[in-house]
Amino acid sequence: MSPARPAAAAVEPRGELASRTLAMPANTNPRGDMFGGWIMALMDSAGAMTAVARARGNVATVSVSNIVFLRPVQVGDTVCCYTDVTRMGRTSITLCVELWVLRRGQGERIKVTEAEFTFVAINDKGRPRPLSRAAARGEDGAVLCRSAAGA
């Protein structure tokens, strides 16, 4: 029986660019790489911006799953978050969020992290609200992030 081959690395980000920032020393761990929590916060913010636009109103993060840290983010990297709507529910929006970097702001993009984020549309009282019909139009069907789906 031959060993399983690793999945082919994605060469292009999935979805649209939702945010971009510069990795700075203030957010590093003792090893000198960026803290995972800082990375997750960037991904959550990028996902929220996409979800707010799609929901046409406020959203709250309800879950993060299938997070995969593939490579470290280094000080000086240009950090780009890409989002892709994968599922629309009655009140929720699920996104694949990928984080890619340009080392020192140059060269080829490198995929470093991905996860699945689910947001719920909320009203002014913080309670779930239904998505409008216009917001609900779009992709439907359960599609996980590439590596999370075992691709």
C-alpha positions in Angstrom: 0.0 0.0 0.0 1.5 3.3 -1.0 1.5 6.3 1.4 -1.0 9.0 0.9 0.2 11.9 -1.3 -0.1 15.3 0.2 -2.7 17.6 -1.4 -1.3 20.0 -4.0 -0.7 23.4 -2.6 -3.1 26.1 -3.7 -1.3 28.6 -5.9 -4.0 31.3 -5.9 -6.0 32.6 -2.9 -9.6 31.6 -2.7 -12.2 34.4 -2.8 -11.6 38.1 -2.6 -9.0 40.3 -0.8 -10.7 41.5 2.4 -7.8 43.0 4.3 -4.1 43.6 4.2 -1.6 44.6 6.9 2.0 44.6 7.9 3.3 42.1 10.5 5.1 44.1 13.2 7.4 43.0 16.1 4.8 44.0 18.8 2.7 40.9 17.9 5.5 38.2 18.0 5.8 35.2 20.3 9.1 34.4 22.1 10.3 32.6 19.0 10.0 35.8 16.9 7.0 34.6 14.7 3.6 36.2 14.9 1.2 35.0 17.6 -1.5 32.6 16.4 -4.1 34.7 18.3 -3.0 37.8 16.3 -3.4 35.8 13.1 -6.9 34.6 14.2 -7.9 38.1 15.0 -6.9 39.3 11.6 -8.9 36.5 10.0 -12.0 37.2 12.2 -11.9 40.9 11.3 -11.6 40.1 7.5 -14.4 37.6 7.7 -16.6 40.0 9.6 -16.1 42.8 7.0 -17.2 40.3 4.3 -20.1 39.0 6.4 -21.4 42.5 7.3 -21.5 43.5 3.7 -23.3 40.3 2.7 -25.7 40.4 5.7 -26.3 44.1 5.1 -25.9 44.8 8.9 -24.2 43.7 12.0 -22.9 40.2 12.6 -21.3 38.3 15.4 -18.8 35.5 15.2 -20.3 32.2 16.4 -17.7 29.7 15.5 -14.2 29.1 14.1 -13.4 25.6 12.9 -10.9 23.7 10.8 -8.1 26.2 11.4 -4.8 25.1 10.0 -1.5 26.9 10.6 0.6 25.9 7.6 3.6 28.2 8.0 4.7 30.9 10.4 4.1 34.6 9.7 7.3 36.6 10.1 7.9 40.2 11.1 7.9 42.4 7.9 5.5 40.1 6.0 2.6 41.7 4.1 -0.4 39.8 5.5 -3.4 39.4 3.1 -6.7 37.9 4.2 -9.0 36.4 1.5 -12.6 35.5 2.1 -15.0 33.3 0.2 -18.7 32.7 1.2 -19.3 29.0 1.3 -22.7 28.7 2.9 -25.7 30.9 3.6 -28.2 29.9 6.2 -31.4 31.6 7.5 -29.4 33.8 9.9 -25.8 32.7 9.3 -23.0 33.1 6.9 -20.0 30.7 6.7 -16.8 31.8 5.1 -13.5 30.2 4.2 -10.8 32.6 5.3 -7.3 32.2 3.9 -4.3 34.1 5.1 -1.5 34.6 2.6 1.8 36.5 2.9 4.4 38.3 0.8 7.7 37.8 2.6 9.1 41.3 3.2 6.3 42.5 0.9 7.9 40.9 -2.1 7.9 37.7 -4.2 5.2 35.1 -4.6 2.3 34.8 -2.2 2.6 32.0 0.3 -0.5 30.5 2.0 0.1 30.4 5.7 -3.3 29.8 7.4 -6.9 29.0 6.7 -10.1 28.4 8.7 -13.8 28.3 8.5 -15.6 31.2 10.2 -19.4 31.3 10.8 -21.1 34.6 11.6 -24.8 35.2 12.6 -26.7 38.3 11.5 -27.8 40.2 14.5 -30.3 43.0 15.2 -29.8 46.2 17.3 -30.5 44.1 20.5 -27.8 41.5 19.6 -30.4 38.8 18.7 -30.2 36.7 15.5 -32.1 38.1 12.6 -33.0 36.6 9.3 -30.9 37.5 6.3 -32.7 39.4 3.6 -33.6 37.5 0.4 -31.0 39.6 -1.5 -28.3 38.7 1.0 -29.3 35.0 0.8 -28.8 34.9 -2.9 -25.4 33.6 -3.8 -23.5 30.5 -3.1 -25.3 27.8 -1.2 -24.2 24.3 -0.3 -21.6 23.1 2.1 -18.1 23.6 0.9 -15.3 23.6 3.4 -12.0 25.2 3.1 -9.7 23.2 0.9 -7.4 21.5 3.4 -10.2 21.2 6.0 -12.2 19.2 3.4 -9.3 16.9 3.0 -8.4 18.1 -0.5 
